[in-house]
């Protein structure tokens, strides 16, 4: 009987245990170490390149487990995965046209997103384009921008939608997504359907709560804007932040 060949390391972290046939099986991994569960619990940055590919491809073949297949792709195209073609990928056993196209499409999508310049918020007016859609709304919308350490916009989300000029906003709702974004700062805004640009006592109190909560979470509140059809008010410039 020939001795079993031990696969060579690809430079990626060890992913699984080996079954008797030499194929790494997802089912033998603790749930917390499976790529998809690991991504959900610890974020995509915690995954190796092979694990990220495993999440993307979803399944392997009868003879080749998904983790083995992903590690083989990384090893074969090390240093040039970003320029690989579907035809090259299909030369690997276990990679058909569909999976090859998934990989190439994901790489192209990442290239386009990463190549898009991010907006830097230096002044309150820089953020106004993100709030254009709520300026004339008849309901009060509360919107939050997530920013990185360079004050570049990571994401823009509507946190709550209220009735007329009444809106209940809690810090946990405001900071939930910025925490996921690993944001360093936020800039928040809401519209006044009445058209007035005066900050209400509730607006000022909410701003104070958000600043205190942000200090505990390590996320700065850069400003709180009130926007209307005709203009905007910066609570920071008004001395309330």
N, C-alpha and C positions, 0 to 999 in steps of 0.2 A: 504494500500500500504506500502510495506517495504521501509525503508529509504535506499538511495543509499549508498553503501559501498565505502569509500574513500580509495584508494590503499595506502599502507604503503610506506614510503620513502625507497629507496634502497641505500641512501647515495650519489647518483649521482645528479648532478645539474638538476633542473627542465627543461624538454625538450620541452614540448608543452602545449597547452590548451586541455581541455577535451571537447569532443562532447557530445550530449545528451545520447549516449549509453555508455559513460564511456570509450571510446577508444580514445587514443591520435592520432590525425590526422596530418600528415605532411603538408597537404594543409592549415591548420590553422596557421602554423608558418610563420612569415616573412621570405622571402627568405634568408636574411643574417644570420638567426639562424638555417637554415636547415643544417644538418650535412655535406652534400657534399659541399654545398656552403661555409660553415664555414671553412672546411678543405682547400679549394682552396684559400680563402681570408686570413686566419690566420695561416694556417699550422696545421698538425696533432696533435701537442702538445696542441692545444687549445680545443680539443674535449675530452669529458668524455669517459670512457670505453664503456658505453652503446651507445654513439654516434658513436664511432669507429666501433662497431659491426653493427650498423645500416647501415653505409656506406658499410661494407663488405657484408652484407646479401641482401641489396637492396630493399627488399619488405617483407611485413608481410603476414597476411592471411585476409580472409574476416572479421573475428571476432576479430582479434588481429592486431593492427597497428604495423609497424616495430619498432617504438620506444618503445612501450610496450613490444614487444617480446624481444628486445635487453636488456631492463632493467630487465626483468624476468630472462634472462640467467645470467646476472651479479649478481643478488641477489641470485639465486639458487646455483651458483658455486663460490660464493665469497671466495677468498683466495686459490682456487684450479683450477681456469680456465685453467691454463697452463698445467694441467695434465688430463683434462677431456677427456672422450672417446666419439666416435660417438654414441655409444649405450646409454650412459647416457644422452646425449643431446636430443636424439630422444624421451626420456620419457617426455619431455616438450611438451605440446600442441602447435602446430604451427611450430614445428621443425621437418621436415622430414629428410630423409637420405641425400639429396643433401645439404641442409643448414648445417646440422651437420658436413658433410665432409668438407665444406668450412671453418668452424670455426677451426676444428682440423688441416687442411692443412695450414691455415694461421699462427696458433700458432707454428707449426713445422718449417715453413719457417723462422719465426722470430727467433726461437731458433737457427737454423743453422747459420743465418747471424750474430746474436749477439755473437755467440760462436766462430766466426772466428777472429783470432787475427789480429789487425790492424798494418800496417807497420808504424814505427816511423821514420821520416826524421830528422836525426841529422846532416848529412853532404850531400853535393851535390851528392856524389856517391850513397847514399841510394835511390835516386829517379831514377837512371838510368834504372832499369828494366821496369819502366813505359813508357820509351821513346824508348825502343828497336825497336819497330815496325816502327818508323819513321826515324831511323838513315840512312837507305839506300834508302829512298824514293826519287823519281826524282822531286817531287813537295815539296814546303816548307809547312810543317805542324806546326801549333802553338798549343801547348798542355798546359793545366792548371790542376794542382793538387789542390784540396781543402783540407785544413788541419784544424784540430780542435786546441784547445788551447795547447794540449800536442804534437802538430806536428804529429798527427796520420793522415794518409790519409783517407779522407772521400769519395773522388771520383776523377776520372781522366777522362778528356774530351778533345776532339779535338775542338778547338775554331774556327779555320779557316784553309782552305787549299788554297795555292796560286799557282801561275804558275812559275815554275823554282825558281828563288831566289827572286821573288817579292811577298810580302804578305802584305795586308792591315789589320792591327789589331787595334781595338778601345777599350779603357778601358771598355766601357759599355758592350762589348761582352765578355771580359775577366771576369768581376766581376758579370755578371748576374747570373750564376749558383752558384758560391760561396756564394752569398747573400742568395739564396734559401737554400743552405746547412747549413747556419748559420756558415760559416767558420770563423776562427780567422786569418788564413793566407793562402797564396797561394804560390806555386812554379811553375814558368812557364818555358817552353822550346820550342825551335824550331830547326829544322834541317837546315843545309846548304847543298843543293844538290851538290854544287861545291866542297865540301870536305874541304874547308878552315875553320879553327877554329878561325879566326880573327873576332872580333866584328866590324860590320860596324857602321858608324855614325847613321844610322837609328835604328840599334839594341840598341845603347846606348840611343838615344833619346826616343825610345819606353819604355825602362826600366825606365827612369826618369818619363815619363807620368804615368806609372802604379804605381810607388811608390807614387806619389802625389795623384793620385786617391784613392789608398788604404788608405792613411792617412785620407782622408776625409770620407771614408766609415768605417774606423776602422778595416781594413783588411791588415795585414802586407804582404809585398812581400819579401819572404825569399831569393829568388835567381832567376836568369834568366840564364838558361843553353842553350848553343849552342851545338848541338850534330851532329856528323858525323859517318860514318862507322868506322873510326879509333880512335875516341876519343871524348872528350867533353871539353868545356870551361865554367867555372863559372864566370859570370860577377861580382858577389860579390867578388870572390877572385881576380879578375882583377882590382878591385877598382872602378867599375862603378855602385855600388849599395850602 
